[in-house]
């Protein structure tokens, strides 16, 4: 099945791009990685992979992406550090939809600047079926579809738009991607910005980045294989004890879910000692956090991410 799919998509991309140039947003997540390798197979160096460091990446993510795709895969990779720009645009913004839309808009603006520099005519995206189904159904805006301006200056190519996440993983394996990429947990397009409830600041993102890394490490160490495991900074301070004095500190929610395609999900029955270890590490290693909660809600009624 995949051989034929790959052949068809390679021909399609090659035929569409012709003598032109294409750019792709490479985040290091499963979808964009598979789309990038597929497009690279079709058009080689006519593909310019653009990695925008939004400032909302996971711990070690920027270095990982550059090492994997530029060094191991030989992609034509452009690295753009746009963190300050994203943070300044989000100053004072608390509404989740507004946050997603702003991130989408700034993302595309940064992109178009790079596209103009390299004179690209096409934008390849790793949009998959749940993205546009949820956006169409107005559940929430996905930043790779909701943030696109109506008058996009680049022609859009979406080779994965009819696939679900499990299929994208299979395709990644078939394309020769290492397991550390095709089996990665899904990560939202707006990154850690939607795991900080309320206004997004560099300080808050730094807290959730550390907490997220601890959750991922401990879940992996326990040999668990969830669909997603992450931390959310709730923006609620609660009272705690430090030595013999009261302290007001931040609250982190931990979310670990099982799912096949992200359309529905169940909260994972994580062993209590694993949760205790996560809570102990977060409150010990991140001085700003004083309380850790575990979210046991399924999807529906909740979505997987908090925003």
Secondary structure, DSSP 8 states (H G I E B T S, - for coil): -HHHHHHHHHHHHHHHHTTS-EEEE--SSHHHHHHHHHHHHHHGGGEEEEEEE-S---TTHHHHHIIIIIIIS---EEEEE-HHHHHHHTTT---HHHHHHHHHHHHHHHHHHHHHHHT--EEE----HHHHHHHHTTS---HHHHT--TT-SSEEE-TTTT--HHHHHHHHHHTT--HHHHT-----TTGGGGGB-SS--HHHHHHHHHHHHHHHHHHHHTT---SEEEEEEEEEEEEEEETTEEEEEEEEEEEEEE-SSSSSBEE----HHHHHHHHHHHHHH-TTEEEEEE----BTTS-SS--
